[in-house]
Amino acid sequence: MSKSLYFVALLLPPDIEAIANQWKEYCKQFEAKKSSNAPPHITLQPPFQLDDCDREKMFSFLKGMVANTQKIPIILDGFGHFETRIIYMDVRQTSELLAVQNHMKVEIAERFGVKDEQYGDHPFQPHVTIAYNCLNEASFYRAWAEFKEKPLHFEFAVPALTLLKHNGRVWDVDTNFLFKNN
């Protein structure tokens, strides 16, 4: 049976996506790769394998989920980091965001047997990665010295949940599922 690799995310509005992409480019001077081969995003469900025969069932689940969910308010506020490997735009943990992510995690695990094997039971830490995994320690500290005090604040509502699919090289937007009243 054939499988495909997917993940579920919230994409940034085009103007803020452009800013995130500029930060990714800026991070290259610290020997950092781009954050991933995906558009800037907030991951709700990390990458998972899905049998191709379950694709329509996944679509149906996501369509039903967004039909009862208002646009999600997002607040990007400053920068953060995970250890000395990742620098990100920090996302405030609003009740709406936490509720959607938790519901999705539970339902996808129950309906599709998807478990978050990479991150295990770590608590959800919403973020938009701008540099990751290839920063050596010295490069990280140089980069973090520049980012830790930089002002960053954006507020917006995300109109859709996005399913991304890996094409063997990069992540492509597969389908956008519009939230209620969008």
PAKOLSE-604265 format. One record per atom (N, C-alpha, C): residue number from 1; x, y negated, z negated. Coordinates in Angstrom, 3 decimals. Atoms other than C-alpha are relative to their C-alpha. Example, Ala and Ser with C-alpha at 12.3 -4.5 7.8 and 13.67 -1.06 7.14 Angstrom:
BEGIN
[atom 1 [0.890 1.190 0.000]]
[atom 1 [12.300 4.500 -7.800]]
[atom 1 [0.900 -1.200 0.000]]
[atom 2 [-0.820 1.190 0.060]]
[atom 2 [13.670 1.060 -7.140]]
[atom 2 [-0.770 -1.090 -0.730]]
# end
This chain:
BEGIN
[atom 1 [0.844 1.177 0.000]]
[atom 1 [0.000 0.000 0.000]]
[atom 1 [0.893 -1.245 0.000]]
[atom 2 [-0.793 1.221 -0.133]]
[atom 2 [1.333 -3.420 0.961]]
[atom 2 [-0.342 -1.005 -1.103]]
[atom 3 [0.185 1.016 1.038]]
[atom 3 [1.851 -6.127 -1.667]]
[atom 3 [0.600 -1.314 0.478]]
[atom 4 [-0.543 1.329 -0.266]]
[atom 4 [2.479 -9.854 -1.483]]
[atom 4 [0.290 -0.670 -1.328]]
[atom 5 [-0.407 0.729 1.194]]
[atom 5 [4.070 -12.234 -3.971]]
[atom 5 [-0.703 -1.357 -0.020]]
[atom 6 [0.771 1.232 0.165]]
[atom 6 [1.903 -15.106 -5.268]]
[atom 6 [0.354 -0.668 -1.320]]
[atom 7 [0.114 0.640 1.305]]
[atom 7 [1.765 -17.684 -8.023]]
[atom 7 [-1.064 -1.071 0.092]]
[atom 8 [1.073 0.989 0.059]]
[atom 8 [-0.893 -20.161 -9.149]]
[atom 8 [0.540 -1.245 -0.686]]
[atom 9 [-0.568 1.241 0.519]]
[atom 9 [-0.076 -23.804 -9.755]]
[atom 9 [-0.940 -1.175 0.225]]
[atom 10 [0.621 1.294 -0.261]]
[atom 10 [-1.271 -27.378 -9.895]]
[atom 10 [1.046 -0.825 0.741]]
[atom 11 [-0.933 0.819 -0.773]]
[atom 11 [0.352 -29.500 -7.202]]
[atom 11 [-0.158 -1.467 -0.380]]
[atom 12 [0.008 1.420 0.317]]
[atom 12 [1.250 -33.135 -7.715]]
[atom 12 [-0.608 -0.789 1.159]]
[atom 13 [0.466 0.857 -1.095]]
[atom 13 [-0.414 -35.947 -5.755]]
[atom 13 [1.194 -0.398 0.876]]
[atom 14 [-1.115 0.280 -0.921]]
[atom 14 [1.668 -36.919 -2.681]]
[atom 14 [0.983 -1.070 -0.481]]
[atom 15 [-0.921 1.055 0.437]]
[atom 15 [3.089 -40.122 -4.202]]
[atom 15 [0.909 0.473 -1.131]]
[atom 16 [-0.809 -0.501 1.118]]
[atom 16 [4.265 -38.350 -7.364]]
[atom 16 [0.865 1.174 0.462]]
[atom 17 [-0.816 -1.063 -0.599]]
[atom 17 [5.447 -35.336 -5.351]]
[atom 17 [1.258 -0.600 0.631]]
[atom 18 [-1.151 0.661 -0.629]]
[atom 18 [7.703 -37.738 -3.416]]
[atom 18 [1.027 -0.420 -1.050]]
[atom 19 [-0.913 0.397 1.082]]
[atom 19 [9.173 -39.038 -6.687]]
[atom 19 [0.721 1.228 -0.553]]
[atom 20 [-0.622 -1.237 0.501]]
[atom 20 [9.776 -35.489 -7.963]]
[atom 20 [1.055 0.501 0.986]]
[atom 21 [-0.979 -0.428 -1.007]]
[atom 21 [11.511 -34.636 -4.680]]
[atom 21 [1.238 -0.897 -0.006]]
[atom 22 [-1.152 0.903 0.113]]
[atom 22 [13.718 -37.726 -5.054]]
[atom 22 [0.869 0.388 -1.192]]
[atom 23 [-0.771 -0.422 1.175]]
[atom 23 [14.727 -36.552 -8.546]]
[atom 23 [0.763 1.282 0.297]]
[atom 24 [-0.694 -1.239 -0.376]]
[atom 24 [15.556 -33.108 -7.139]]
[atom 24 [1.244 -0.310 0.828]]
[atom 25 [-1.142 0.393 -0.829]]
[atom 25 [17.784 -34.708 -4.514]]
[atom 25 [1.081 -0.656 -0.853]]
[atom 26 [-0.938 0.684 0.890]]
[atom 26 [19.394 -36.904 -7.172]]
[atom 26 [0.809 1.016 -0.809]]
[atom 27 [-0.661 -1.024 0.822]]
[atom 27 [20.223 -33.786 -9.202]]
[atom 27 [1.086 0.762 0.754]]
[atom 28 [-1.044 -0.691 -0.766]]
[atom 28 [22.372 -32.423 -6.378]]
[atom 28 [1.394 -0.496 -0.374]]
[atom 29 [-1.318 0.513 0.394]]
[atom 29 [25.192 -34.692 -7.566]]
[atom 29 [0.538 0.715 -1.236]]
[atom 30 [-0.413 -0.771 1.176]]
[atom 30 [25.259 -32.519 -10.701]]
[atom 30 [0.143 1.476 0.346]]
[atom 31 [-0.146 -1.362 -0.501]]
[atom 31 [25.664 -29.387 -8.569]]
[atom 31 [-1.229 0.853 -0.296]]
[atom 32 [1.252 -0.713 0.263]]
[atom 32 [22.034 -28.468 -9.125]]
[atom 32 [-0.694 0.332 1.311]]
[atom 33 [0.844 -0.366 -1.130]]
[atom 33 [19.899 -26.588 -6.646]]
[atom 33 [-1.304 -0.767 -0.144]]
[atom 34 [1.361 0.494 0.148]]
[atom 34 [16.450 -27.822 -5.875]]
[atom 34 [-0.700 0.929 -0.980]]
[atom 35 [0.652 -0.779 1.046]]
[atom 35 [13.975 -26.556 -8.440]]
[atom 35 [-0.493 1.352 0.493]]
[atom 36 [0.430 -1.277 -0.562]]
[atom 36 [12.628 -23.845 -6.160]]
[atom 36 [-0.300 -0.233 1.464]]
[atom 37 [0.397 0.130 -1.398]]
[atom 37 [11.548 -23.166 -2.627]]
[atom 37 [-1.505 -0.204 0.085]]
[atom 38 [1.426 0.307 0.047]]
[atom 38 [8.099 -24.521 -3.487]]
[atom 38 [-0.154 -1.502 -0.183]]
[atom 39 [0.222 1.422 0.272]]
[atom 39 [6.565 -27.982 -3.582]]
[atom 39 [0.001 -0.243 -1.514]]
[atom 40 [0.045 0.282 1.443]]
[atom 40 [6.819 -29.732 -6.988]]
[atom 40 [-1.375 0.374 -0.559]]
[atom 41 [1.244 -0.562 0.522]]
[atom 41 [4.203 -28.136 -9.212]]
[atom 41 [0.086 0.248 -1.503]]
[atom 42 [0.121 -0.470 1.383]]
[atom 42 [3.001 -27.126 -12.673]]
[atom 42 [-0.497 1.438 0.110]]
[atom 43 [0.373 -1.413 -0.108]]
[atom 43 [2.939 -23.326 -12.871]]
[atom 43 [-1.041 0.357 -1.053]]
[atom 44 [1.009 -0.526 0.925]]
[atom 44 [-0.206 -21.830 -14.404]]
[atom 44 [0.143 1.505 -0.156]]
[atom 45 [-0.226 -1.447 0.015]]
[atom 45 [0.480 -18.200 -13.477]]
[atom 45 [1.284 0.258 0.773]]
[atom 46 [-1.280 -0.250 -0.674]]
[atom 46 [4.105 -17.263 -12.731]]
[atom 46 [-0.137 1.061 1.095]]
[atom 47 [0.065 -0.938 -1.123]]
[atom 47 [4.903 -15.154 -9.651]]
[atom 47 [-0.395 1.423 -0.415]]
[atom 48 [0.494 -1.357 0.242]]
[atom 48 [3.146 -11.804 -9.472]]
[atom 48 [-0.245 0.689 1.335]]
[atom 49 [0.288 -0.825 -1.173]]
[atom 49 [2.742 -8.971 -6.987]]
[atom 49 [-1.494 0.310 0.003]]
[atom 50 [1.419 -0.319 -0.133]]
[atom 50 [-0.777 -8.427 -5.676]]
[atom 50 [-0.176 0.893 1.218]]
[atom 51 [0.324 -0.872 -1.132]]
[atom 51 [-1.967 -5.532 -3.539]]
[atom 51 [-0.811 -0.803 1.008]]
[atom 52 [0.711 0.749 -1.031]]
[atom 52 [-3.154 -6.940 -0.233]]
[atom 52 [-1.500 0.293 -0.012]]
[atom 53 [1.424 -0.340 0.053]]
[atom 53 [-6.452 -5.103 -0.710]]
[atom 53 [-0.726 -0.761 -1.121]]
[atom 54 [0.609 0.771 1.094]]
[atom 54 [-7.045 -7.224 -3.874]]
[atom 54 [-0.050 -1.501 0.282]]
[atom 55 [-0.056 1.433 -0.327]]
[atom 55 [-6.580 -10.555 -2.106]]
[atom 55 [-1.380 -0.662 -0.074]]
[atom 56 [1.347 0.590 0.009]]
[atom 56 [-10.311 -11.198 -1.588]]
[atom 56 [-0.567 -0.059 -1.415]]
[atom 57 [0.437 -0.010 1.400]]
[atom 57 [-11.012 -10.243 -5.197]]
[atom 57 [0.651 -1.164 -0.763]]
[atom 58 [-0.696 1.129 0.625]]
[atom 58 [-8.381 -12.802 -6.311]]
[atom 58 [-0.631 -1.316 0.449]]
[atom 59 [0.640 1.212 -0.515]]
[atom 59 [-9.937 -15.453 -4.055]]
[atom 59 [-1.336 -0.232 -0.692]]
[atom 60 [1.312 0.100 0.635]]
[atom 60 [-13.351 -14.731 -5.503]]
[atom 60 [0.133 -0.448 -1.456]]
[atom 61 [-0.236 0.392 1.393]]
[atom 61 [-12.024 -14.997 -9.067]]
[atom 61 [0.373 -1.479 -0.091]]
[atom 62 [-0.453 1.393 0.067]]
[atom 62 [-10.235 -18.312 -8.414]]
[atom 62 [-1.107 -0.966 0.412]]
[atom 63 [1.130 0.831 -0.425]]
[atom 63 [-13.248 -19.739 -6.563]]
[atom 63 [-1.014 -0.159 -1.129]]
[atom 64 [0.938 0.051 1.121]]
[atom 64 [-15.505 -18.847 -9.487]]
[atom 64 [0.540 -0.811 -1.162]]
[atom 65 [-0.618 0.727 1.109]]
[atom 65 [-13.071 -20.271 -12.007]]
[atom 65 [-0.074 -1.511 0.219]]
[atom 66 [-0.001 1.447 -0.246]]
[atom 66 [-12.803 -23.694 -10.342]]
[atom 66 [-1.407 -0.572 0.114]]
[atom 67 [1.375 0.474 -0.142]]
[atom 67 [-16.547 -23.903 -9.718]]
[atom 67 [-0.552 -0.528 -1.320]]
[atom 68 [0.469 0.416 1.324]]
[atom 68 [-17.019 -24.368 -13.468]]
[atom 68 [1.006 -0.871 -0.740]]
[atom 69 [-1.067 0.772 0.639]]
[atom 69 [-13.976 -26.560 -14.132]]
[atom 69 [0.108 -1.375 0.635]]
[atom 70 [-0.211 1.372 -0.484]]
[atom 70 [-13.638 -30.339 -13.847]]
[atom 70 [1.458 -0.160 0.416]]
[atom 71 [-1.386 0.340 -0.315]]
[atom 71 [-10.514 -31.902 -12.354]]
[atom 71 [0.790 -0.042 -1.302]]
[atom 72 [-0.823 -0.054 1.212]]
[atom 72 [-7.653 -31.462 -14.819]]
[atom 72 [0.832 -1.272 -0.119]]
[atom 73 [-0.840 1.185 0.207]]
[atom 73 [-6.156 -34.637 -16.272]]
[atom 73 [1.425 0.428 -0.345]]
[atom 74 [-1.415 -0.313 0.216]]
[atom 74 [-2.356 -34.527 -16.180]]
[atom 74 [0.723 -1.272 -0.428]]
[atom 75 [-0.852 1.104 0.445]]
[atom 75 [0.093 -36.755 -18.036]]
[atom 75 [1.444 0.481 0.064]]
[atom 76 [-1.445 -0.242 -0.052]]
[atom 76 [3.754 -36.644 -17.021]]
[atom 76 [0.629 -1.066 -0.880]]
[atom 77 [-0.529 0.958 0.969]]
[atom 77 [5.719 -38.239 -19.836]]
[atom 77 [1.434 0.348 -0.380]]
[atom 78 [-1.406 -0.210 0.309]]
[atom 78 [9.508 -38.287 -19.844]]
[atom 78 [0.551 1.273 0.617]]
[atom 79 [-0.700 -1.181 -0.494]]
[atom 79 [11.974 -35.516 -19.153]]
[atom 79 [0.305 0.929 -1.163]]
[atom 80 [-0.379 -0.983 1.010]]
[atom 80 [12.860 -32.350 -21.023]]
[atom 80 [0.942 1.010 0.621]]
[atom 81 [-0.884 -1.045 -0.527]]
[atom 81 [15.063 -29.304 -20.679]]
[atom 81 [-0.222 1.298 -0.755]]
[atom 82 [-0.037 -1.322 0.611]]
[atom 82 [15.217 -25.593 -21.382]]
[atom 82 [1.472 0.378 -0.087]]
[atom 83 [-1.409 -0.328 0.242]]
[atom 83 [18.584 -24.736 -22.921]]
[atom 83 [0.881 -0.913 0.851]]
[atom 84 [-0.854 0.822 -0.867]]
[atom 84 [21.369 -25.928 -20.617]]
[atom 84 [-0.147 0.442 1.454]]
[atom 85 [0.214 -0.541 -1.343]]
[atom 85 [19.810 -24.470 -17.470]]
[atom 85 [-0.981 -0.799 0.842]]
[atom 86 [1.111 0.584 -0.751]]
[atom 86 [16.732 -26.452 -16.513]]
[atom 86 [-0.301 -1.401 -0.518]]
[atom 87 [0.476 1.343 0.334]]
[atom 87 [15.774 -30.129 -16.443]]
[atom 87 [-1.336 -0.176 0.708]]
[atom 88 [1.342 0.116 -0.558]]
[atom 88 [12.128 -30.997 -15.893]]
[atom 88 [-0.678 -1.302 -0.393]]
[atom 89 [0.911 1.083 0.349]]
[atom 89 [9.494 -33.703 -15.872]]
[atom 89 [-0.975 0.615 -1.000]]
[atom 90 [0.819 -0.573 1.063]]
[atom 90 [7.571 -33.129 -19.099]]
[atom 90 [-1.485 -0.265 0.247]]
[atom 91 [1.448 0.092 -0.162]]
[atom 91 [3.822 -32.473 -18.936]]
[atom 91 [-0.629 0.133 -1.381]]
[atom 92 [0.684 -0.094 1.297]]
[atom 92 [1.700 -33.220 -21.992]]
[atom 92 [-0.983 1.163 0.006]]
[atom 93 [0.887 -1.151 0.139]]
[atom 93 [-0.246 -30.251 -23.262]]
[atom 93 [-1.396 -0.472 -0.399]]
[atom 94 [1.369 0.424 0.287]]
[atom 94 [-3.811 -31.516 -22.962]]
[atom 94 [-0.875 1.230 -0.240]]
[atom 95 [0.896 -1.127 0.286]]
[atom 95 [-6.688 -29.361 -24.168]]
[atom 95 [-0.544 0.604 1.295]]
[atom 96 [0.525 -0.505 -1.275]]
[atom 96 [-8.036 -29.090 -20.597]]
[atom 96 [1.023 0.890 0.704]]
[atom 97 [-1.060 -0.769 -0.658]]
[atom 97 [-4.722 -27.876 -19.205]]
[atom 97 [0.235 1.326 -0.715]]
[atom 98 [-0.227 -1.223 0.776]]
[atom 98 [-4.182 -25.374 -22.011]]
[atom 98 [-1.147 0.988 0.165]]
[atom 99 [1.163 -0.880 -0.141]]
[atom 99 [-7.724 -24.007 -21.678]]
[atom 99 [0.002 0.710 1.356]]
[atom 100 [-0.020 -0.596 -1.341]]
[atom 100 [-7.431 -23.438 -17.912]]
[atom 100 [1.113 1.035 0.107]]
[atom 101 [-1.127 -0.934 -0.098]]
[atom 101 [-4.006 -21.807 -18.195]]
[atom 101 [-0.264 1.265 -0.810]]
[atom 102 [0.260 -1.172 0.840]]
[atom 102 [-5.043 -19.515 -21.050]]
[atom 102 [-1.077 0.888 0.623]]
[atom 103 [1.071 -0.768 -0.639]]
[atom 103 [-8.263 -18.465 -19.303]]
[atom 103 [0.552 0.777 1.197]]
[atom 104 [-0.569 -0.653 -1.180]]
[atom 104 [-6.331 -17.725 -16.120]]
[atom 104 [0.901 1.162 -0.394]]
[atom 105 [-0.936 -1.048 0.431]]
[atom 105 [-3.614 -15.728 -17.897]]
[atom 105 [-0.751 1.246 -0.472]]
[atom 106 [0.777 -1.119 0.540]]
[atom 106 [-6.148 -13.569 -19.740]]
[atom 106 [-0.757 0.727 1.113]]
[atom 107 [0.819 -0.611 -1.053]]
[atom 107 [-8.421 -12.986 -16.737]]
[atom 107 [0.835 0.716 1.061]]
[atom 108 [-0.840 -0.649 -1.016]]
[atom 108 [-5.633 -12.223 -14.262]]
[atom 108 [0.616 1.281 -0.564]]
[atom 109 [-0.531 -1.217 0.628]]
[atom 109 [-4.132 -9.739 -16.724]]
[atom 109 [-1.068 1.090 -0.026]]
[atom 110 [1.075 -0.991 0.107]]
[atom 110 [-7.496 -8.025 -17.259]]
[atom 110 [-0.469 0.499 1.363]]
[atom 111 [0.573 -0.365 -1.299]]
[atom 111 [-8.763 -8.069 -13.667]]
[atom 111 [0.998 0.645 0.962]]
[atom 112 [-0.976 -0.437 -0.993]]
[atom 112 [-5.515 -7.414 -11.792]]
[atom 112 [1.206 0.712 -0.604]]
[atom 113 [-1.108 -0.683 0.656]]
[atom 113 [-3.190 -5.870 -14.373]]
[atom 113 [1.308 -0.767 0.064]]
[atom 114 [-1.201 0.831 -0.110]]
[atom 114 [-0.764 -8.777 -13.985]]
[atom 114 [0.444 -0.432 -1.383]]
[atom 115 [-0.575 0.425 1.274]]
[atom 115 [1.493 -9.319 -16.942]]
[atom 115 [1.195 -0.877 0.314]]
[atom 116 [-1.112 0.924 -0.206]]
[atom 116 [4.038 -12.086 -17.274]]
[atom 116 [1.272 0.647 -0.512]]
[atom 117 [-1.179 -0.759 0.419]]
[atom 117 [7.098 -9.844 -17.358]]
[atom 117 [1.243 -0.871 -0.126]]
[atom 118 [-1.189 0.850 0.037]]
[atom 118 [9.599 -12.641 -16.735]]
[atom 118 [0.072 -0.814 -1.290]]
[atom 119 [-0.003 0.884 1.163]]
[atom 119 [8.535 -14.875 -19.619]]
[atom 119 [-0.622 0.624 -1.240]]
[atom 120 [0.577 -0.700 1.141]]
[atom 120 [6.751 -12.386 -21.855]]
[atom 120 [-1.062 -0.826 -0.692]]
[atom 121 [1.011 0.713 0.774]]
[atom 121 [4.739 -13.943 -24.634]]
[atom 121 [0.448 -1.391 -0.429]]
[atom 122 [-0.401 1.364 0.323]]
[atom 122 [6.530 -17.286 -24.658]]
[atom 122 [-1.218 -0.908 0.131]]
[atom 123 [1.135 0.921 -0.123]]
[atom 123 [4.065 -20.107 -25.271]]
[atom 123 [0.088 -0.795 1.306]]
[atom 124 [0.081 0.786 -1.231]]
[atom 124 [2.930 -22.074 -22.228]]
[atom 124 [0.653 -1.359 -0.231]]
[atom 125 [-0.693 1.294 0.073]]
[atom 125 [5.226 -25.073 -21.692]]
[atom 125 [-0.104 -0.649 1.381]]
[atom 126 [0.170 0.579 -1.332]]
[atom 126 [3.873 -27.059 -18.739]]
[atom 126 [1.110 -0.993 0.329]]
[atom 127 [-1.102 0.859 -0.427]]
[atom 127 [6.563 -28.856 -16.734]]
[atom 127 [0.102 0.014 1.521]]
[atom 128 [-0.311 0.054 -1.425]]
[atom 128 [7.727 -29.857 -13.258]]
[atom 128 [1.518 0.043 0.102]]
[atom 129 [-1.452 -0.191 -0.049]]
[atom 129 [11.242 -28.500 -12.669]]
[atom 129 [0.630 -0.878 1.079]]
[atom 130 [-0.745 0.778 -0.999]]
[atom 130 [13.726 -30.815 -10.963]]
[atom 130 [1.416 0.536 0.205]]
[atom 131 [-1.313 -0.646 -0.153]]
[atom 131 [16.989 -28.872 -11.558]]
[atom 131 [-0.015 1.277 -0.821]]
[atom 132 [0.068 -1.251 0.753]]
[atom 132 [17.465 -25.273 -12.574]]
[atom 132 [1.162 0.948 0.248]]
[atom 133 [-0.826 -1.210 0.003]]
[atom 133 [19.675 -22.295 -13.314]]
[atom 133 [1.414 -0.067 0.544]]
[atom 134 [-1.351 0.004 -0.548]]
[atom 134 [22.798 -23.382 -11.488]]
[atom 134 [0.838 -1.113 -0.601]]
[atom 135 [-0.786 1.023 0.681]]
[atom 135 [23.855 -26.226 -13.723]]
[atom 135 [0.983 0.703 -0.930]]
[atom 136 [-0.918 -0.516 1.015]]
[atom 136 [27.057 -25.274 -15.493]]
[atom 136 [-0.136 -0.915 -1.216]]
[atom 137 [0.220 0.747 1.238]]
[atom 137 [27.274 -26.548 -19.053]]
[atom 137 [0.442 -1.457 0.111]]
[atom 138 [-0.493 1.380 -0.140]]
[atom 138 [29.370 -29.626 -18.219]]
[atom 138 [-0.928 -0.823 0.897]]
[atom 139 [0.914 0.704 -0.906]]
[atom 139 [27.080 -30.556 -15.313]]
[atom 139 [-1.326 -0.291 -0.682]]
[atom 140 [1.251 0.222 0.717]]
[atom 140 [24.019 -30.095 -17.489]]
[atom 140 [0.114 -1.212 -0.915]]
[atom 141 [-0.125 1.103 0.955]]
[atom 141 [25.303 -32.476 -20.170]]
[atom 141 [0.152 -1.346 0.706]]
[atom 142 [-0.085 1.248 -0.766]]
[atom 142 [26.221 -35.107 -17.559]]
[atom 142 [-1.381 -0.396 0.516]]
[atom 143 [1.337 0.280 -0.526]]
[atom 143 [22.773 -34.814 -15.984]]
[atom 143 [-0.950 -0.407 -1.122]]
[atom 144 [0.928 0.286 1.091]]
[atom 144 [20.925 -34.765 -19.303]]
[atom 144 [0.263 -1.381 -0.603]]
[atom 145 [-0.326 1.342 0.506]]
[atom 145 [22.764 -37.909 -20.454]]
[atom 145 [-0.715 -1.069 0.833]]
[atom 146 [0.698 0.960 -0.860]]
[atom 146 [21.164 -39.676 -17.486]]
[atom 146 [-1.514 0.098 -0.121]]
[atom 147 [1.448 -0.178 0.001]]
[atom 147 [17.676 -38.199 -17.811]]
[atom 147 [-0.665 -0.213 -1.352]]
[atom 148 [0.673 -0.027 1.305]]
[atom 148 [17.025 -38.118 -21.557]]
[atom 148 [-0.659 -1.322 -0.377]]
[atom 149 [0.583 1.298 0.345]]
[atom 149 [16.308 -41.856 -21.826]]
[atom 149 [-0.739 -0.659 1.162]]
[atom 150 [0.672 0.597 -1.163]]
[atom 150 [14.872 -42.451 -18.351]]
[atom 150 [-1.502 -0.070 -0.246]]
[atom 151 [1.456 0.086 0.155]]
[atom 151 [11.316 -43.763 -18.450]]
[atom 151 [-0.708 0.757 1.130]]
[atom 152 [0.829 -0.705 -0.979]]
[atom 152 [8.733 -41.615 -16.710]]
[atom 152 [-1.382 0.128 -0.610]]
[atom 153 [1.367 -0.143 0.496]]
[atom 153 [4.980 -41.852 -17.146]]
[atom 153 [-0.968 -0.135 1.175]]
[atom 154 [1.039 -0.004 -1.022]]
[atom 154 [2.214 -40.919 -14.719]]
[atom 154 [-1.218 0.709 -0.577]]
[atom 155 [1.256 -0.659 0.367]]
[atom 155 [-1.438 -40.059 -15.326]]
[atom 155 [-0.829 0.153 1.268]]
[atom 156 [0.806 -0.273 -1.184]]
[atom 156 [-3.611 -38.441 -12.683]]
[atom 156 [-0.865 1.222 -0.278]]
[atom 157 [0.847 -1.191 0.100]]
[atom 157 [-6.307 -35.816 -12.208]]
[atom 157 [0.300 0.892 1.198]]
[atom 158 [-0.288 -0.964 -1.064]]
[atom 158 [-5.501 -32.696 -10.215]]
[atom 158 [-1.329 0.493 0.569]]
[atom 159 [1.280 -0.370 -0.596]]
[atom 159 [-8.305 -31.977 -7.735]]
[atom 159 [-0.168 1.483 0.323]]
[atom 160 [0.096 -1.393 -0.448]]
[atom 160 [-7.463 -28.339 -6.996]]
[atom 160 [1.018 0.891 -0.697]]
[atom 161 [-0.891 -1.076 0.431]]
[atom 161 [-5.913 -25.128 -8.181]]
[atom 161 [0.602 0.548 1.296]]
[atom 162 [-0.642 -0.433 -1.240]]
[atom 162 [-3.380 -23.859 -5.623]]
[atom 162 [0.611 1.384 -0.156]]
[atom 163 [-0.608 -1.320 -0.086]]
[atom 163 [-2.478 -20.289 -4.747]]
[atom 163 [1.121 -0.106 1.027]]
[atom 164 [-1.156 0.030 -0.895]]
[atom 164 [1.019 -20.101 -3.249]]
[atom 164 [0.443 1.429 0.280]]
[atom 165 [-0.426 -1.335 -0.425]]
[atom 165 [2.364 -17.114 -1.324]]
[atom 165 [1.422 -0.086 0.530]]
[atom 166 [-1.387 -0.022 -0.463]]
[atom 166 [5.995 -16.209 -0.704]]
[atom 166 [0.057 0.660 1.373]]
[atom 167 [-0.068 -0.532 -1.366]]
[atom 167 [6.795 -15.688 2.972]]
[atom 167 [1.300 0.764 0.266]]
[atom 168 [-1.275 -0.682 -0.148]]
[atom 168 [10.123 -13.954 2.325]]
[atom 168 [1.173 -0.952 -0.115]]
[atom 169 [-1.043 1.015 0.083]]
[atom 169 [12.061 -17.216 2.269]]
[atom 169 [-0.389 -1.137 -0.942]]
[atom 170 [0.488 1.122 0.808]]
[atom 170 [9.961 -19.985 0.696]]
[atom 170 [-1.451 0.250 -0.404]]
[atom 171 [1.394 -0.059 0.429]]
[atom 171 [6.639 -20.515 -1.051]]
[atom 171 [-0.839 -0.908 0.895]]
[atom 172 [0.946 0.767 -0.809]]
[atom 172 [3.776 -21.633 1.203]]
[atom 172 [-1.299 -0.159 -0.770]]
[atom 173 [1.345 0.157 0.553]]
[atom 173 [0.480 -23.100 0.082]]
[atom 173 [-0.892 0.954 0.774]]
[atom 174 [0.908 -0.959 -0.623]]
[atom 174 [-1.942 -20.272 0.763]]
[atom 174 [-1.401 -0.600 0.037]]
[atom 175 [1.362 0.517 0.084]]
[atom 175 [-5.218 -21.757 -0.461]]
[atom 175 [-0.114 -0.982 -1.157]]
[atom 176 [0.359 0.934 1.065]]
[atom 176 [-6.424 -24.763 -2.448]]
[atom 176 [-1.443 0.270 -0.390]]
[atom 177 [1.340 -0.219 0.525]]
[atom 177 [-9.461 -24.169 -4.649]]
[atom 177 [-0.407 -1.270 -0.736]]
[atom 178 [0.397 1.287 0.571]]
[atom 178 [-11.227 -27.467 -5.389]]
[atom 178 [-0.801 0.177 -1.282]]
[atom 179 [0.746 -0.009 1.248]]
[atom 179 [-12.433 -28.099 -8.914]]
[atom 179 [-1.389 -0.603 0.216]]
[atom 180 [1.374 0.500 -0.014]]
[atom 180 [-16.087 -28.917 -9.630]]
[atom 180 [0.001 -1.524 0.142]]
[atom 181 [0.187 1.449 -0.191]]
[atom 181 [-17.265 -32.412 -8.580]]
[atom 181 [1.192 -0.659 0.660]]
[atom 182 [-1.136 0.617 -0.698]]
[atom 182 [-14.297 -32.992 -6.332]]
[atom 182 [-0.406 -0.413 1.396]]
# end
